[in-house]
């Protein structure tokens, strides 16, 4: 890592930091592992715009390594209930996946900032080269104690631009792990909510496959049972919060195989999800603009063929009452012409 940093080889530096995060995670030094993972991701975000400058042979392996780092970090953060940080990592992963797939997404000023470091992490970040197997237990304990003393509102600090999400709109981020499904729900001016369901990745993907197969068979009702099961996994754990937040719109950021099913077709046994909420797929909140847009008064030209009953023009029969209807519509808006 030191050599890579000195010669300016940032991709190698990022990989070295991630590898150290893996080692520390296996050694049960979670706080230090998180810090190394964060530093690795921040290197990745800093060089995102230059990724095409890497050797062709390195690009694929580099992106695969980056994805594992993001997922591992989000997992570690959720295990410590550091939900907002995990949500930020998952959102940055969405941007990385888009870059890998489309080759045209370069992130934004927000994503280029990487993952936020907590104050104790910032204080230690310049001393990472001094961490060794001998002193890592003590350093990890010190870091853990300092983080535990922080207020929950500081650990789960919400970026200002996320609180600009319209009232009644929530973010829904599922996260598939090997042994469980994590659900993160965020509503503006609230701390994020996390719900965990024990289900293996293989079991979940089998359920998704059964649901897709049922949907593709127009003459079958086989999709109903997996639809209910998926509803119970994705929506039921957060039903109370959706009511509490008075949610009307769900901005949904699917993970893994969940990308290939319509969440609107989930069924609670009485209603489809589409009957309860307006749902839009979200690319990544760091790429979204939630600032309120000015409402411009529309200019309306309203017209109708009223005439007398029985009259015909242009092949159409007159509808006398439409004149009053059009006038009523025009009176409801300024700058209308009838």
N, C-alpha and C positions, 0 to 999 in steps of 0.2 A: 504493500500500500504506500509506503514512504517513497519508494522509487517511482511508482506510477504518478504520485503527486508532484514529485520534483521535476519529472520530465514532461508534465502536463498531459499525461495519458489518462484522461478523465474516465473513459469507459472501463479501463482496467482498475482504476481506483474504486469505482462504484461496485464492481464485481468483488473486489477484495473486501470492501466494507460489508457487503452482503454475506460473504463467506464467514467473516468474523461474527456476524450476527447469528448465523446458523450454529457455529461452535459454542457461542455463549448461551444460546437457547438450550442446546443439548446439555450444557453444564449447569442448567438451572440458575442462570443469571438473567432473568427476564427483563429487568429494567435496562441493563446494559445492552442486551440483545436488541431491544426496541430502539435504543439510541443509535446503535450501529446500522440497523435497518433504515432508520429515518435518514441518516447521513447518506446511505447508499441511494435511496430514492431521490433525495435532493440533488445528488450528482446527476442522476438520470434525467430529472426534470430540467436541470440547467443545460444539458446538452441535447435536449429533445430536437431542437431545430437543426442540429448538426449531425443527426443520426445517419443521414445518407452519405456522410463523409467517411463513415467506417468502411473497412474492407468488406466486400460482399460476403465473404465467408464468415465474418463475425456477426453480421446483422441478425441472422436468424437465431443463433445461439444467444446473442446479447438480449434480444427481445424476450426469449423464453426465460432467461435468468431474471430479467426485470420483473416479469409477471409473477414468478414464484416469490420474489422478494416482497412485492406488494401484498400478495395473498397471505404470506407468512406474517408480515407485520400487522395486517388487519386482524388476523387470528389472535396474535399475542395481545393486541390492544383490547380486543373484545373480552379476552379472558380476564383482563384487569378492569373491565367495565369502563374503559376510556372510549366511550362510544363516539363522541364527536371526532376524535382523532381517527378512529377506524373508518368513519364515514368519509372523511377527507381522503384517506388512502384509497378506499374503494372508488371514489369518484375520479381520482387521478389515474387509477387502473383503467377506468372506462376510456379515458383519453388515450392512454397507451394502446389499448386494444384497437381503437379507431385508427390510430397512426399505423399500426401493424397491418390492418385490413385495407384501409383506403389509401394510405401513403400520402395523404394530402392534409391531414389534421396536424397542426403544429402547436396545439395548446393555446394558451392565452397568458396574459400577464399574471393572472391568478395561479394557473398551474405551474408557471415557471418559478414561483416562489417555493414550491415544494411543500413538505409537511412542516407544520409549525412545531418548533421546539419549545418545550416548557422551560421556565426559568432555570431550574436545576440542571436540565440537559444542556442549555446554552452555556452555563458556567463550566461544564465538564467537556464540552465539544472540542475545545482546543487542546485538551490533555489526553485524547484518546490513544495517542501513540505510546503513552506511558502505562496503559492497561496491559497486564500480563496475567498468566494463569495463577501466579502467586498472590497478586493483590486484587484480582477481580472480585473475590467474594466480599472483601471489605468495601470496595468502591461501589459494588452493586447494592449492598445494604445501606450505605450512606445515601445513594441516589434514591432508593426506594423510600427511605424515611423522609427525605426532602419532598418527594412527590406526594406522599401520603398527607403531608401537612398543608398542601395546597387546597383551597376551597374547590368543591366540585364544579362550581361555576367557572373556575379558571381552567381546570382540566378539560371540561367540556365547553369551552368558550366558543360561541357561535359567531362566524364571520358576519359583519354588518350586512353584506349583500344578501345573505340567506334570509335575514329577517325581513327583506323586502318582498318575499313571496306573498302573493295575495292571500288575504284572509279566506279560510275555507279550503286552501290548497295544502296538500301534504306531500312529502317525498317518501317513497317506499323503496328501500334497497334490500333485497334478499341477498344472502351470501352463502354459497354452497361450500361446505367443508366435508372432509372425508367421513366424519362420524355424526354430523349434525347440520341443521339448517339454521342460520342466524337471520333474523328479520330486524332491520333498523327502520324506524319511523320517525320522521322529523316534521314538526309544524313550527311556523315562525313564532318567535318570542317564547319558545319552550325548549327545554333540554331534550335531546333525542331520547327515544325509547328503544330498548333492545329486548327482543324475545327469542328464546332458544328452543328448538325442537330436536329431539334425538331421532334422527333418521339417517341412515348411511347414504352416501352419494349414489351407490348402486341402486338402492331401493328407490330413491327419489327419481333417478333417471328411468327406471322401469315404469314407475307411475306416470311420468311425463310421456313416455313412449306409448303406453296404453291409452292415455287421453288423446294423443294425436291420432292414433289409429282409429279410435272411435269417432272422432270428428270427421275424418276422411270418408267414413262409411255413412253416406247420407241416409240409408235405410235402417240404421242401427241406433239403439239407445245405449250402447256399451260405454259411451263417453260419460254418462251421468255419474256413475260410481267414482271413477278417477277424478271427475270434476269436483265432486263433493270432498274427496280426500285432499285434493290440492287446495281447495278453499279452507279446509281445516288446518292445513299447514301454513298457508301464506296470509290469510286474512283473519281467521278466527282468533289467533293470539293477540291481535291488535284491534279487535272490534270495539272494545270499550273505549280505547283511545281515539278511534275514528269518530265516535259519537261525542266524546269529550271535546275534541278539537273542532267539532261541527264541520267535518270534512265534506266537501262536495266534489272536489277534484283530486285525483291521485296522480302524481307524476311518478311513473314507475320505471325503475332502472334494473331490468332483469339481469341475472347472472347465469353463465353457463347454458345448460340445456333449457332453462326457463325462457330463453329468448325465442324458442320455437313453438310456444303455445300462446294463444290469446287469453290473457288474464281476464278479459271481459266475459269470457265464457265459463268462469268458475261459478259454481252453484252452491247455495247454502241450504238447499232442500226446499226452499220456497221461492227464492228470487235469484236471477242471474246478477253477477256483480255489475254488469252494464246498466241494470235497472236501478242500482243504488248510487252509483258514482260515475262521474265523467272521468275517463282514464286516458292518459297520454303517456306514451313511452318517452322517457327522458334520456338523452344522450349522455350528458354529464352536467351537473349543476355549475361547475366551474366555467363551462362554455355558454351558460344561459344568462340572459339579461332579464332580471326580475323587477327592474325599476318600473314604476307605474307609467304607462303610456298616456299622453294627452288624448282626451276624447274630443275629436273634432266633430262639430255639428254637420250632419250630412246635408247635401243639397239634393232635394228630391223633386223629380218630375213625375207627377201622378196623373194618369189619364184613364178613361174608360169609355166604351161605346154605350151610352145610356139609351138615348132615343125613345121611341114609343114602342109599346109591345107589338111585336109582329114585324117591325122594321128590320131590314137586312142591309148590311154593307160589308164589302170585302169578304163575302161568304159567311159572315157572322150574324147571329140573331141578336137584336138589341136586348139589353138587360137594364130597364129603367132605374132600378134601385142602386145600381153601381155608382151613379153620380153622387148620391148621398154618401155612399161608403168611401169613395175617393176623397170627397171633401172632408170627411171626418178624419181620415188618415192624414191629409195635408194639414189640418188644423193642429195636429199633435206635434208637428215639427216646424221649426223656423226655416226660412229660406226655401219654402216649398212652392212649386208652380203647378197649377192645375189647368 
